[in-house]
Structures are given as structure tokens and as C-alpha cells.
């Protein structure tokens, strides 16, 4: 492996943290809810059958990790995936699992 193709230790740590966040069952369910639409906490909680408080806590982690973003509309806050990279990662993961 040449010098240019190696990742820095910092990048490896960031990737590990990314997969830790993605590796949580509840957070993955939330991400999958948001894969094609934005939703409010109440809608997400209903879809995954969890309390709004629990969903809000997980959304905070996802926002800090830059996997979801929030948009305020009056008193409501709507969540969506942060960018197309997150959608691509989820789509590719699902595709990979289905091909087995």
C-alpha cells in the first residue's frame, strides 16, 4: 500500500465513530424512516413505535454526527437525512444485504 492510499489515524477514528452511530438499531430505524421523506419527531416515534423523548435523544446524536438535519416550520421541526451521501450509504447497504 503506498503512502497516498493510506488513511490518517484521525480519518480512521472518524470512520469508526461514524459506524458506531450507524450501528445502533434505533438510530438505523430513524435513518431508514427518513430515507425518502422528512418527518417530525412525532411521526418518527409513531413509525418506529418509540416515545418522542427517546426519538429526540437519538436525533440529537444523529444531528451531532451530521447524518440528519433539522428544518423549523413554525413550532414544528422536521428532520431529513443530511445529504445524498447518507442516502447512498443506506441504499447501498440494503442492496448489498438483499443480494446475498
Secondary structure, DSSP 8 states (H G I E B T S, - for coil): --GGGS--HHHHHHHHHHHHHHT-HHHHHHHHHTSSS-EEHHHHHHHHT--HHHHHHHHHHHHHTTSEEEEEETTEEEEEESSHHHHHHHHHHHHHHHT-
